[in-house]
Amino acid sequence: MLRMAFARRRGPGIRFGKFLGTGTGSGFGPRDADLTRWAAITVSDRPVSFPAWDRIAVNHARLDLEPLISRGAWSGGSPFRPTGRRTGGTVLALTRARLRPSRALRFWRAIPAVAREVAAAPGLLARFGVGEAPIGWQGTVSVWRSAADLTAFAYRQPQHRAAITRTPADRWYAEELFTRFAVQNVSGDRTVLGWTEPSDDRHEPSEEQDTAKEHTER
């Protein structure tokens, strides 16, 4: 927790960086937090490392990502530069929101049903919650076999579709962001991510610039 509070977010070449706590993704309260697993997401043109974290980590995993589409803001800015490219490979969806305190209870009541749908969704490879604070500043990370699997879940599952429909009317969020990434490479121990399939050779490194790096440790 002290490392989260005082570690440097911006090293050489890092244009955007956040250290995040994690959770199971089934809820967004303090009881959902996983105090053994922490994450960092950075935007840079060069590989990023966290040697101080690596020295105390039992396991770690890293995903190299290319932003395909991005909507919304994070801390008042747009950290990702989407390429607009389509991909037939594995994708990662990042959602992040800052809840309005007056709307938080309604939001938390809606989450369990959506979380159950995610857990059973075809094509889901991994998922977990992320947050800048234990309450009110949270998001989700989910990895999908293909963009088609992600789209099918987002718009065909009834509970998730209902939550999307309610969002403008209920005004849950003071700020929100959704970004879809192409997964270019996965390295390290995938069990840290909750990966549900064995390793394969589909994730080849790419030389595409403006790559987002997510580094998750346990």
Secondary structure as GFF3:
##gff-version 3
##sequence-region A 1 218
A	DSSP	alpha_helix	2	6	.	.	.	ID=ss1
A	DSSP	beta_strand	14	23	.	.	.	ID=ss2
A	DSSP	three_ten_helix	30	32	.	.	.	ID=ss3
A	DSSP	beta_strand	33	44	.	.	.	ID=ss4
A	DSSP	alpha_helix	51	56	.	.	.	ID=ss5
A	DSSP	beta_strand	60	72	.	.	.	ID=ss6
A	DSSP	beta_strand	91	99	.	.	.	ID=ss7
A	DSSP	three_ten_helix	101	103	.	.	.	ID=ss8
A	DSSP	alpha_helix	104	119	.	.	.	ID=ss9
A	DSSP	beta_strand	124	131	.	.	.	ID=ss10
A	DSSP	beta_strand	137	144	.	.	.	ID=ss11
A	DSSP	alpha_helix	147	156	.	.	.	ID=ss12
A	DSSP	alpha_helix	158	170	.	.	.	ID=ss13
A	DSSP	beta_strand	173	188	.	.	.	ID=ss14
A	DSSP	three_ten_helix	190	193	.	.	.	ID=ss15
A	DSSP	beta_strand	211	217	.	.	.	ID=ss16
###
